[in-house]
Amino acid sequence: LADEMGLGKTIQTISFLNYLFHEHQLYGPFLLVVPLSTLTSWQREIQTWASQMNAVVYLGDINSRNMIRTHEWMHPQTKRLKFNILLTTYEILLKDKAFLGGLNWAFIGVDEAHRLKNDDSLLYKTLIDFKSNHRLLITGTPLQNSLKELWSLLHFIMPEKFSSWEDFEEEHGKGREYGYASLHKELEPFLLRRVKKDVEKSLPAKVEQILRMEMSALQKQYYKWILTRNYKALSKGSKGSTSGFLNIMMELKKCCNHCYLIKPPDNNEFYNKQEALQHLIRSSGKLILLDKLLIRLRERGNRVLIFSQMVRMLDILAEYLKYRQFPFQRLDGSIKGELRKQALDHFNAEGSEDFCFLLSTRAGGLGINLASADTVVIFDSDWNPQNDLQAQARAHRIGQKKQVNIYRLVTKGSVEEDILERAKKKMVLDHLVIQRMDTTGKTVLHTGSAPSSSTPFNKEELSAILKFGAEELFKEPEGEEQEPQEMDIDEILKRAETHENEPGPLTVGDELLSQFKVANFSNMDEDDIELEPERNSKNWEEIIPEDQRRRLEEEERQKELEEIYMLPRMRNCAKQISFNGSEGRRSRSRRYSGSDSDSISERKRPKKRGRPRTIPRENIKGFSDAEIRRFIKSYKKFGGPLERLDAIARDAELVDKSETDLRRLGELVHNGCIKALKDNSSGTERTGGRLGKVKGPTFRISGVQVNAKLVISHEEELIPLHKSIPSDPEERKQYTIPCHTKAAHFDIDWGKEDDSNLLIGIYEYGYGSWEMIKMDPDLSLTHKILPDDPDKKPQAKQLQTRADYLIKLLSRDLAKKEAQRLSGAGGSKRRKARAKKNKAMKSIKVKEEIKSDSSPLPSEKSDEDDEK
């Protein structure tokens, strides 16, 4: 079911189940797997449209879920299920897959089903094995990027009909030139899709303008500084690394958004709020325009959604709105559950005074309805225009009464501007092939496998994008950068009013192409972007002035010399000083510069130019910093973690990541730790000051700092458990600890079987996952560990102590067995050596006896006989 967002896929699905219930007396069980962000919406709609069906929300911690299974699951006498619909999330499904997978489901529905586009992900592998009579995938996102992703979805629905990817690719992979006619014909019975204009002819227009803004003077300084700082990496051109170019590009994109993302101001830099507000606004060309725009929209009574990809940019916008005293709500990945629902309800409430809603571009699921807003501001564009279209659709949907105005902010003469053109040219015209499939819908296809990275650009294109606008920027002398010219907001709004979408139903491709109407406010001309041939073939040495390069190199040399001759105490002081000599801005720095998916390396920030020691940094695509942290936290729970990636993905809630990506990250963690420890041991180890605390060597993966010593020590300590517990599930059930154990002083009976089950639980769920171990009925520890009375043992602390003791026993047992093996092998070798020596001695003795005898050797005698 692939209706466009806002056309009621949730209600259609519930009505379908209600129809089965009333017309066909099919009472379930129906399983609905939905994202946490839309679960309350599903629950509310079920109560509205299918009130006679019993729906159970299977959610919460282990105790809550155990309570549901005890009291709301089945009738004890008849063993019939009490519920018709079970509503749960991806994460809970994976945690309780053994239990939920044991039921025969009449129906499985998956919301935001594009999460299943990767057939190598843990979520896919888990859910495809569930027993069901019928499956429905629910997604408003058109199929895109690759035939492989489309096949994965079709294989999930009908594994027998679409059994082989190779056959599917061979049959349809070369169909692009024929418009995929054969594929469309095959898909028609299985795909339902409508778009808004098919349903609601009177839907108000959606008008989009691209507003190009010049950088502020401070932004220009930082932009040039970032390029100069990375001169060596940029000079490599096509020989440089893609990840290196992407890192530089992300820094430049941050600079385009706001200077505070590069260098936050000091806490005591401003005397009053008005001064702080003015500095906040003047640090970004985009914010200068947005400030004028919001003041005018506020006067007119409009309500605004503001989207950004960067959570820290939302922090800055939130501070700006507080200074301006504009009431607002906010929603991003860090806002969970009830708070998310409250924010949406408060904004949509009748008579709500909320003026703005700050959103992360990809936050929260497709079920978020903000049609009470009539203006959308896209502060920074996504790599993929599809994601921005989804953001716009939160306001432009059925129920909208007003024209929706969309303003996309782009920094002129920067990487942003070039990315936008290339995204239009490459992703829309080349990568996306959109065809109408009679009246049932459309699909977006591209031949071959899905791209592995989140950016559609190759190394050469990235290099060219980084050069865009740089030459013009460096023409302005350093320290004489001009502020952007004052702009008349009335003139801007006047020119941005009257460009409506074309009437009639549009394909996604049409929308993508028609949205790039541009208003250029440096000279107030308005025209369509023309795609130009590749430009700027100059080398970086011609773009970045030599005097600036030399000055930066000299500064770096001076810093290195200072580091060599500085005393340790002076070094610590130097660490607190930024490149302009300011101190003590920790709290503000943390607010804007805390690690997230867009973190830049500490060593690259202007404030850290004098930093004595840089932390090695690795980069990985496809993971946010929050996901990397979760992965590392789970990584430390398992022995032999590279062999336990499925368990790590479950524990870290990364089940929609492919095994290939997880292995890539796992190997990066492991190899990075080994290298950091090796480098540390070969160098001079420094102590951590008077307290004598040694953190150990660290390195970075993207924006996440990893303590190598801690990770490796966890990994090594759990190796005995990993080696002792069988990897085969059936063999694991028979496992018994091979050592004699001392009695546990718990408040319940505890024997060797319980010790064995505790070790099995740690192997399966990870060290410290006591609640998960308690929940597993196969381990028979539900009523033994973590009792409700906190004064009774064993609680988490006692379990940790017991686990450490048992793992130590396993370690000794393995060491003993290894010693016996080596001893046995050594004894065998010694016996063989002795036997060989004895045989040699005996042979020598025999030969000596033969020599003293006149009779010939047996062989000689034989030869003589033959001759005779």
Buried (B, 14 or more C-beta within 10 A) or exposed (E): BBBBBBBBBBBBBBBBBBEBBEEEEBBBBBBBBBBBBBBBBBBEBBEEBBEEBBBBBBBEEBEEBBEBBEEBBEEEEEEEBEBBBBBBBBBBBBBBBEBBBEBEBBBBBBBBBBBBBBBEBBBBBBBBEBEBEBBBBBBBBBBBBBBBBBBBBBBBBEEEEBEEBEEBBEEBBEBBEEEBEEBBEBBBEBBBBBBBBBBBEEBBBBBBBBBBBBBBBBBBBBBBBBBBBBBEBBEBBEEBEBBBBBBBBBBBBBBBBBBBBBBBBBBEEBEEEEEBBEBBBBBBBBBBBBBBBBEBBBEEEBBBBBBBBBBBBBBBBBBBBEBBEBEBBBBBBEBEEEEBBEBBEBBBEEEBEBBBBBBBBBBBBBBBBBBBBBBBBBBBBBBBBBBBBBBBBBBBBBEBEBBBBBBBBBBBBBBBBBBBBBBBBBBBEEBBBBBBBEEBBBBBBBBEEBEEEEBBBEBEBBBBBBBBBBBEBBEBEBEEBEBBEEBEBEEBBEBBEEBEBEEEBBBBBBBBBBBBBBBBBEEEEBEEBEEEEEEBEEEBEEBBBEEBBEEBEEEEEEBEEBBEEBEEEEBEEBEEBBBEEBEEBEEBBEBBBEBBBBBBBBBBBBBBBBBBEEBBBBBBBBBBBBBBBBBBBBBBBBBEBBEBBBBBBBBBBBBBBBBEBBEBBBEBBBEBBEBBBEEBEEEEEEEEEEEEEEEBBBBBBBBBBBBBBBBBBBBEBBBBBBEBBEEEEEEBEEBEBEBEBEEBEBEEEBEEEBBBBBBBBBBBBBBBBBBBBBBBEBBEBBEBBBBEEEEEBBBEEBBBEBBEEBBEBBBEBBEEEEEEEEEEEEEEEEEEEEEEEEEEEEEEEEEEEEEEEEEEEEEEEEEEEEEE
